[in-house]
Amino acid sequence: MPSPIIPILLAGGAGTRLWPVSRDALPKQFLPLVGDRSTYQETLLRVRDPMFGAPIVITGPNFHFFAQRQAEDVGVEATVVVEPLRRDSGPAVAAATAVARQRDPNAVVLALAADHVILDVPQFRATCLAGREAADAGRIVTFGIKPTEPKTSYGYILPGEAIGNAGVHAVKSFVEKPDAATASRYVRDGYLWNSGNFLFRADVLLSELKRLEPAMSDAIEAAVAKATTDLGFLRLQPEAFGRAPLKSIDYAVMEKTDRAAVVAGDFRWSDIGSWDALFDITPPDAAGNVVHGPAVTLDATGCVLHSDGQLVTAIGVKDLVVVSTSDAVMVVPRSRAQEVKELVAKLKADKRPEATDHKRVHRPWGYYESIDMGERFQVKRIVVIPGGMLSLQKHRHRAEHWVVVHGTAEVTIGDTVRAVHENESVYIPIGSVHRLANQGKIPLELIEVQTGSYLGEDDIERIEDIYKRR
């Protein structure tokens, strides 16, 4: 019986085309864009099957605690690898593959993007089985999707001669995103969409990388060899990883290797590359709109309406995308949904914090969000997960009042440790060494009122931190 396939999940992308919901501080793979779970969680569940081994997740230094927690929430135990900086998918795939090879020298690896949606899980798993024989034989197998229409937002693959099982072919050529006329010709000529997911033997991928991209191979080999384990995470060595060229796995290996093969999948798939892509994976309502959250339409059709909380309404409009979050609203014609990335670039150039940061800020211990702010005060809602603990810290410019509204807080002020229960409050004077912890079994929720001359997050002097942040 063949050994289980080791899935590696690439979970470090930014997803700016889905702004304002997806931002650098918390990108689309960790958000419930379709259904109640994030695409990352759905990807983990897709490979929770006897044919797969325990997954390896590679993500950035701002998301590793979040990735671990979301995996635990769906009952999956994953190895989380922390890449110290973004170097595109080539170094990420290579590093995770090297980790998989350490686990099993004969490992067969399935590299998956954590921000894709696949709606037909049995067909997906059947496609993995169909590609396994070619992968075992030394092929690097990519998953091609049978087109349903001539999309211009995807790259395409032209299959060549058949090899092994039915549905597996050598790759004749990869082509970039085409214009509309070319895309129509590609569909007629039997091209497949390039899904960007791969199946291969670890030794084959790493050998091809060394042959085709020796600088990347050397950097990744050193980054993994010098990796350290910290709080259960595997941290790649920063200096070595930083030497890896910034390049996708497609450019680094797939478009150069003579070992590329493609297996055709007939499952429904989307990379959710823009808001318009939701029409590919979400059934529209009776009026032809895709709606998420509180929304009401009147004589509107062909629209995407997405709200994180406040009511969104639309009257007499057609083919619009309307997205509402707590701090931003975006309206764009569906035909120009790909231009959202350019809008985010402009917001960043204008130094708008909404370009990258959410009002809800996630931390290893939970999250906080600003409710109100004035010249010398700020009100926050703070939620601490069971077992979570903020750093032992002090502030030079602000005092804080904490009011517990749910759960029980363990509060340290100086040498005093006390429990603060629901409907009780505590005052933290300026300069006091203090800490907040949740030793209970349910989330701790409190309202924090800050007062002082300066309320920035950089007025935190950490004295001790279980998460080893600086």
C-alpha positions as CSV (number, residue, x, y, z in Angstrom):
1,M,0.0,0.0,0.0
2,P,1.5,3.4,-1.0
3,S,2.4,5.8,1.8
4,P,0.0,8.7,2.5
5,I,0.4,11.8,0.4
6,I,1.8,14.7,2.5
7,P,-0.3,17.9,1.9
8,I,1.5,21.2,2.1
9,L,-0.7,24.3,2.3
10,L,0.6,27.7,1.1
11,A,-1.1,30.2,3.5
12,G,1.1,33.3,3.2
13,G,-0.5,35.3,0.4
14,A,-2.1,38.8,0.7
15,G,-5.2,38.6,-1.5
16,T,-5.5,42.4,-2.1
17,R,-8.1,42.0,-5.0
18,L,-10.7,41.1,-2.3
19,W,-10.1,44.3,-0.4
20,P,-11.7,45.7,1.9
21,V,-12.4,42.3,3.4
22,S,-9.0,40.8,2.7
23,R,-6.0,42.9,3.8
24,D,-2.4,42.4,4.6
25,A,-3.1,42.2,8.3
26,L,-5.6,39.3,7.7
27,P,-5.8,37.9,4.1
28,K,-8.5,36.0,2.4
29,Q,-7.4,32.5,3.2
30,F,-8.3,33.0,6.8
31,L,-11.7,34.5,6.2
32,P,-15.1,32.9,5.7
33,L,-15.8,34.3,2.2
34,V,-17.9,31.2,1.2
35,G,-19.8,29.5,4.0
36,D,-19.0,29.5,7.7
37,R,-15.3,28.4,7.5
38,S,-12.3,30.0,6.0
39,T,-10.9,28.7,2.7
40,Y,-7.8,27.6,4.7
41,Q,-10.0,25.5,7.0
42,E,-11.8,24.0,4.1
43,T,-8.5,23.1,2.5
44,L,-7.4,21.3,5.7
45,L,-10.7,19.4,5.8
46,R,-10.3,18.4,2.1
47,V,-7.2,16.5,2.9
48,R,-8.4,14.9,6.1
49,D,-8.7,11.5,4.7
50,P,-6.7,8.2,5.0
51,M,-5.0,8.8,1.7
52,F,-3.3,11.9,3.1
53,G,-0.8,12.4,6.0
54,A,-0.7,15.2,8.5
55,P,-0.5,18.5,6.7
56,I,2.4,21.0,6.6
57,V,1.3,24.6,6.6
58,I,3.7,27.4,5.5
59,T,2.7,30.9,6.4
60,G,4.2,34.3,7.5
61,P,5.3,35.5,10.9
62,N,2.1,37.4,11.4
63,F,-0.2,34.5,10.8
64,H,1.3,31.4,12.4
65,F,-0.7,31.5,15.6
66,F,-3.8,32.2,13.7
67,A,-3.1,29.3,11.3
68,Q,-2.5,27.0,14.2
69,R,-5.7,28.1,16.0
70,Q,-7.9,27.7,12.9
71,A,-6.5,24.2,12.3
72,E,-7.3,23.3,15.9
73,D,-10.8,24.6,15.5
74,V,-11.5,22.1,12.8
75,G,-9.7,19.2,14.6
76,V,-6.6,19.1,12.4
77,E,-3.1,18.8,13.8
78,A,-0.7,20.5,11.4
79,T,3.0,21.3,11.3
80,V,3.2,25.1,10.9
81,V,6.3,26.4,9.2
82,V,7.1,30.1,9.5
83,E,8.7,31.8,6.5
84,P,10.4,35.0,7.8
85,L,9.4,37.1,4.8
86,R,7.5,36.7,1.6
87,R,9.5,35.3,-1.3
88,D,6.6,34.1,-3.6
89,S,5.5,30.5,-4.0
90,G,8.8,29.0,-5.2
91,P,10.7,29.3,-2.0
92,A,7.6,28.5,0.1
93,V,6.9,25.2,-1.8
94,A,10.6,24.3,-1.7
95,A,10.9,24.8,2.0
96,A,7.7,22.9,2.9
97,T,8.8,20.1,0.5
98,A,12.2,19.9,2.3
99,V,10.4,19.6,5.6
100,A,8.1,16.8,4.2
101,R,11.2,15.0,3.0
102,Q,12.7,15.2,6.5
103,R,9.5,13.4,7.7
104,D,9.7,10.8,4.9
105,P,12.6,10.6,2.5
106,N,10.2,8.9,0.0
107,A,7.4,11.5,0.5
108,V,4.9,12.2,-2.2
109,V,3.7,15.8,-1.7
110,L,0.5,17.6,-2.6
111,A,1.1,21.4,-2.8
112,L,-2.2,23.3,-2.3
113,A,-3.0,27.0,-2.2
114,A,-4.9,27.7,1.0
115,D,-7.1,30.4,-0.6
116,H,-8.7,28.3,-3.3
117,V,-12.3,27.0,-3.3
118,I,-13.0,23.4,-4.4
119,L,-16.7,22.4,-4.1
120,D,-16.5,18.7,-5.2
121,V,-14.3,17.0,-2.7
122,P,-14.8,13.4,-3.9
123,Q,-13.8,14.4,-7.4
124,F,-10.8,16.3,-6.1
125,R,-9.6,13.2,-4.2
126,A,-10.2,11.0,-7.2
127,T,-8.0,13.4,-9.2
128,C,-5.3,13.1,-6.6
129,L,-5.4,9.3,-7.0
130,A,-5.3,9.6,-10.8
131,G,-2.1,11.7,-10.6
132,R,-0.4,9.6,-8.0
133,E,0.9,7.0,-10.4
134,A,2.6,9.7,-12.6
135,A,4.0,11.4,-9.5
136,D,5.4,8.1,-8.2
137,A,7.0,7.7,-11.6
138,G,8.9,11.0,-11.3
139,R,6.5,13.4,-12.9
140,I,5.6,16.8,-11.3
141,V,1.9,16.8,-11.8
142,T,-0.2,20.0,-12.0
143,F,-4.0,20.0,-11.7
144,G,-5.7,21.4,-14.8
145,I,-9.4,22.3,-14.6
146,K,-11.7,21.7,-17.5
147,P,-12.9,25.2,-18.5
148,T,-16.6,26.1,-18.2
149,E,-16.1,29.4,-20.1
150,P,-13.2,31.4,-21.7
151,K,-11.9,33.1,-18.6
152,T,-9.2,35.7,-19.1
153,S,-8.2,35.8,-15.4
154,Y,-6.5,32.3,-15.5
155,G,-3.4,30.9,-17.0
156,Y,-3.9,27.9,-19.3
157,I,-2.2,24.5,-19.9
158,L,-2.0,22.7,-23.2
159,P,-2.0,18.9,-22.6
160,G,0.4,16.8,-24.7
161,E,0.6,13.0,-25.1
162,A,-1.2,10.7,-22.7
163,I,0.9,9.0,-20.0
164,G,-0.2,6.4,-17.5
165,N,-3.7,6.6,-16.3
166,A,-6.5,8.1,-18.4
167,G,-6.7,11.8,-17.8
168,V,-2.9,12.3,-17.2
169,H,-0.9,13.9,-20.0
170,A,2.5,15.4,-20.4
171,V,2.4,19.2,-20.5
172,K,3.0,20.6,-24.0
173,S,3.0,24.3,-22.9
174,F,2.0,26.7,-20.2
175,V,0.4,30.0,-21.3
176,E,-0.2,33.3,-19.5
177,K,-3.6,34.9,-19.0
178,P,-5.0,35.5,-22.5
179,D,-7.3,38.1,-24.0
180,A,-11.0,37.2,-24.6
181,A,-10.5,36.0,-28.2
182,T,-7.5,33.9,-27.3
183,A,-9.2,32.4,-24.3
184,S,-12.1,31.3,-26.5
185,R,-9.7,29.6,-28.9
186,Y,-8.0,27.9,-25.9
187,V,-11.3,26.4,-24.7
188,R,-12.1,25.1,-28.2
189,D,-8.6,23.6,-28.6
190,G,-8.8,21.6,-25.3
191,Y,-6.6,23.8,-23.0
192,L,-7.1,23.5,-19.3
193,W,-7.2,26.2,-16.6
194,N,-4.0,26.2,-14.6
195,S,-5.1,25.7,-10.9
196,G,-1.6,26.2,-9.4
197,N,-1.8,23.0,-7.3
198,F,0.8,20.3,-7.7
199,L,1.5,16.6,-6.9
200,F,5.1,15.3,-6.9
201,R,7.8,13.3,-5.2
202,A,9.7,15.5,-2.8
203,D,13.1,14.3,-4.1
204,V,12.1,15.0,-7.7
205,L,10.9,18.6,-7.0
206,L,14.0,19.4,-5.0
207,S,16.3,17.9,-7.6
208,E,14.7,19.9,-10.4
209,L,14.9,23.0,-8.3
210,K,18.6,22.4,-7.8
211,R,19.1,22.0,-11.5
212,L,16.9,24.9,-12.6
213,E,17.3,27.4,-9.8
214,P,20.5,26.6,-7.9
215,A,20.5,29.9,-6.0
216,M,17.0,29.2,-4.6
217,S,17.8,25.6,-3.9
218,D,20.9,26.5,-1.9
219,A,19.1,29.2,0.1
220,I,16.2,26.9,1.0
221,E,18.4,24.0,1.9
222,A,20.3,26.3,4.4
223,A,17.1,27.9,5.7
224,V,15.6,24.4,6.5
225,A,18.9,23.0,7.9
226,K,19.2,26.0,10.3
227,A,15.5,26.1,11.2
228,T,14.6,26.3,14.8
229,T,11.6,25.0,16.7
230,D,9.9,27.7,18.9
231,L,6.5,27.3,20.7
232,G,5.7,24.4,18.5
233,F,6.4,26.2,15.2
234,L,9.3,25.5,12.8
235,R,11.0,28.8,12.0
236,L,13.1,29.0,8.8
237,Q,16.4,30.7,9.2
238,P,15.8,34.3,8.1
239,E,19.1,35.2,6.6
240,A,19.3,32.1,4.4
241,F,15.6,32.3,3.4
242,G,16.1,35.9,2.4
243,R,18.7,34.9,-0.1
244,A,16.1,32.9,-2.1
245,P,15.1,34.7,-5.3
246,L,11.6,36.0,-5.3
247,K,9.9,33.7,-7.9
248,S,6.8,31.6,-8.2
249,I,7.0,27.8,-8.4
250,D,5.6,28.1,-12.0
251,Y,8.5,30.3,-13.2
252,A,11.1,28.5,-11.1
253,V,10.3,24.9,-12.1
254,M,7.1,24.1,-13.9
255,E,7.6,26.2,-17.1
256,K,11.2,24.9,-17.4
257,T,11.1,21.2,-16.4
258,D,10.7,18.3,-18.8
259,R,8.9,16.3,-16.0
260,A,5.7,18.4,-16.0
261,A,2.4,16.5,-16.4
262,V,-1.2,17.5,-16.0
263,V,-4.2,15.6,-14.7
264,A,-7.6,17.0,-15.7
265,G,-10.0,17.6,-12.9
266,D,-13.7,18.1,-13.4
267,F,-14.4,19.5,-9.9
268,R,-15.7,23.0,-9.4
269,W,-12.7,25.2,-8.6
270,S,-11.9,28.9,-8.1
271,D,-8.9,30.9,-6.9
272,I,-11.3,33.7,-5.8
273,G,-9.0,36.1,-7.5
274,S,-11.6,38.9,-7.5
275,W,-15.0,39.7,-6.1
276,D,-16.6,38.8,-9.5
277,A,-15.3,35.2,-9.0
278,L,-18.0,34.6,-6.3
279,F,-20.4,34.1,-9.2
280,D,-18.5,31.0,-10.1
281,I,-18.9,29.3,-6.7
282,T,-22.0,30.9,-5.0
283,P,-25.6,30.3,-6.2
284,P,-27.2,33.6,-6.9
285,D,-30.6,34.5,-5.4
286,A,-33.8,34.8,-7.4
287,A,-32.8,38.3,-8.7
288,G,-29.4,37.0,-9.8
289,N,-27.4,38.6,-7.0
290,V,-24.8,37.0,-4.8
291,V,-25.4,38.2,-1.3
292,H,-23.4,37.7,1.9
293,G,-24.5,39.3,5.1
294,P,-27.5,41.7,5.7
295,A,-28.5,43.1,2.4
296,V,-31.8,44.1,0.7
297,T,-32.2,44.8,-3.1
298,L,-34.9,46.4,-5.2
299,D,-34.8,46.0,-8.9
300,A,-31.1,45.1,-8.8
301,T,-29.6,42.2,-10.6
302,G,-26.2,40.7,-11.3
303,C,-24.6,42.3,-8.2
304,V,-22.3,41.1,-5.5
305,L,-23.4,42.5,-2.1
306,H,-21.1,41.6,0.8
307,S,-21.5,43.1,4.3
308,D,-19.6,42.2,7.5
309,G,-22.4,43.7,9.6
310,Q,-24.2,46.8,8.6
311,L,-27.2,46.7,6.3
312,V,-26.4,47.2,2.6
313,T,-29.1,48.2,0.1
314,A,-29.2,48.5,-3.6
315,I,-31.9,50.0,-5.9
316,G,-32.1,49.9,-9.7
317,V,-28.5,48.9,-10.3
318,K,-26.9,46.1,-12.4
319,D,-23.6,44.2,-12.3
320,L,-22.1,46.1,-9.4
321,V,-19.9,44.9,-6.5
322,V,-20.7,46.5,-3.2
323,V,-18.6,45.5,-0.2
324,S,-19.1,47.0,3.3
325,T,-16.9,46.5,6.3
326,S,-16.8,48.4,9.6
327,D,-14.4,51.0,8.3
328,A,-14.6,50.9,4.5
329,V,-17.1,50.7,1.6
330,M,-16.2,49.8,-1.9
331,V,-18.3,50.0,-5.1
332,V,-17.0,48.8,-8.4
333,P,-18.5,47.5,-11.7
334,R,-18.1,43.7,-11.9
335,S,-16.3,44.2,-15.2
336,R,-13.6,46.1,-13.4
337,A,-13.3,43.9,-10.3
338,Q,-9.7,43.1,-11.2
339,E,-8.7,46.7,-10.7
340,V,-9.2,46.5,-6.9
341,K,-5.5,45.7,-6.6
342,E,-4.7,49.1,-8.2
343,L,-7.0,50.8,-5.8
344,V,-5.2,49.2,-2.8
345,A,-1.9,50.4,-4.2
346,K,-3.3,53.9,-4.3
347,L,-4.5,53.7,-0.7
348,K,-1.1,52.5,0.4
349,A,0.6,55.4,-1.5
350,D,-1.8,57.7,0.4
351,K,-0.8,56.0,3.6
352,R,-4.4,55.1,4.5
353,P,-4.3,52.5,7.3
354,E,-7.4,50.9,5.9
355,A,-5.3,49.6,3.0
356,T,-3.6,47.0,5.2
357,D,-5.2,46.9,8.6
358,H,-8.5,45.9,9.9
359,K,-10.3,47.5,12.8
360,R,-10.2,44.0,14.4
361,V,-6.6,43.3,15.2
362,H,-5.7,39.6,15.8
363,R,-3.0,38.6,18.3
364,P,-1.8,35.2,19.5
365,W,-4.0,35.6,22.6
366,G,-7.1,36.7,20.8
367,Y,-8.1,40.0,19.3
368,Y,-9.0,43.6,20.0
369,E,-11.0,46.2,18.0
370,S,-11.4,50.0,18.4
371,I,-14.9,51.1,19.2
372,D,-14.4,54.8,19.7
373,M,-11.5,57.3,19.8
374,G,-11.1,60.9,20.8
375,E,-8.2,63.3,21.4
376,R,-7.2,61.8,24.7
377,F,-9.2,58.6,25.0
378,Q,-9.8,55.3,23.1
379,V,-12.4,52.6,23.8
380,K,-11.5,49.0,22.7
381,R,-13.3,45.6,22.9
382,I,-10.8,42.9,23.9
383,V,-11.4,39.2,23.6
384,V,-8.9,36.7,25.1
385,I,-9.2,33.0,24.2
386,P,-9.1,30.3,26.9
387,G,-5.5,30.0,28.0
388,G,-4.5,33.3,26.3
389,M,-2.3,35.7,28.1
390,L,-1.2,39.2,27.2
391,S,2.4,40.3,27.8
392,L,3.6,41.6,31.1
393,Q,3.9,45.3,30.2
394,K,3.6,48.9,31.1
395,H,2.7,52.2,29.4
396,R,4.4,55.6,29.8
397,H,1.6,57.8,28.5
398,R,-1.8,56.2,29.2
399,A,-3.9,54.7,32.0
400,E,-6.5,52.0,31.4
401,H,-9.8,51.0,32.8
402,W,-11.0,47.4,32.2
403,V,-14.6,46.3,32.6
404,V,-15.2,42.6,32.3
405,V,-18.4,41.7,30.4
406,H,-18.0,38.0,29.8
407,G,-15.8,35.4,31.6
408,T,-13.3,35.9,34.4
409,A,-10.0,37.9,34.0
410,E,-6.8,37.2,35.9
411,V,-5.3,40.6,36.4
412,T,-1.8,41.3,37.5
413,I,-0.9,44.9,38.7
414,G,2.6,45.1,40.2
415,D,2.9,42.3,42.7
416,T,-0.9,41.8,43.1
417,V,-2.8,39.1,41.1
418,R,-6.6,39.1,41.4
419,A,-9.6,37.7,39.6
420,V,-12.0,40.2,38.0
421,H,-15.5,38.8,37.3
422,E,-18.3,39.9,35.0
423,N,-19.7,43.4,35.8
424,E,-16.5,44.2,37.8
425,S,-13.8,46.6,36.7
426,V,-10.2,47.4,37.5
427,Y,-8.0,50.5,37.0
428,I,-4.4,50.4,35.6
429,P,-2.5,53.6,36.5
430,I,0.1,55.1,34.1
431,G,3.5,53.3,34.5
432,S,2.1,50.3,36.3
433,V,3.4,46.9,35.4
434,H,0.4,44.8,34.5
435,R,-0.9,41.7,32.6
436,L,-4.3,40.3,31.6
437,A,-4.9,36.5,31.3
438,N,-7.8,34.1,30.7
439,Q,-7.3,31.0,32.8
440,G,-10.9,29.9,32.2
441,K,-12.7,27.6,29.8
442,I,-14.7,30.3,27.9
443,P,-13.5,33.4,26.0
444,L,-12.9,36.5,28.2
445,E,-14.4,39.7,26.9
446,L,-13.8,43.1,28.3
447,I,-14.2,46.8,27.4
448,E,-11.0,48.8,27.8
449,V,-11.0,52.6,28.1
450,Q,-7.6,54.2,27.6
451,T,-6.9,57.8,28.7
452,G,-3.8,59.8,28.3
453,S,-1.6,62.0,26.1
454,Y,-0.6,59.3,23.6
455,L,-2.6,56.1,22.8
456,G,-0.5,54.5,20.1
457,E,0.3,50.7,20.1
458,D,4.0,51.5,20.3
459,D,3.5,52.8,23.9
460,I,3.8,49.2,25.1
461,E,7.0,48.2,26.9
462,R,7.0,44.4,27.1
463,I,8.7,42.9,30.1
464,E,7.7,39.3,29.6
465,D,5.8,37.6,26.8
466,I,4.9,33.9,26.5
467,Y,4.6,34.3,22.7
468,K,8.2,35.7,22.5
469,R,7.3,38.8,20.7
470,R,9.7,41.7,20.9
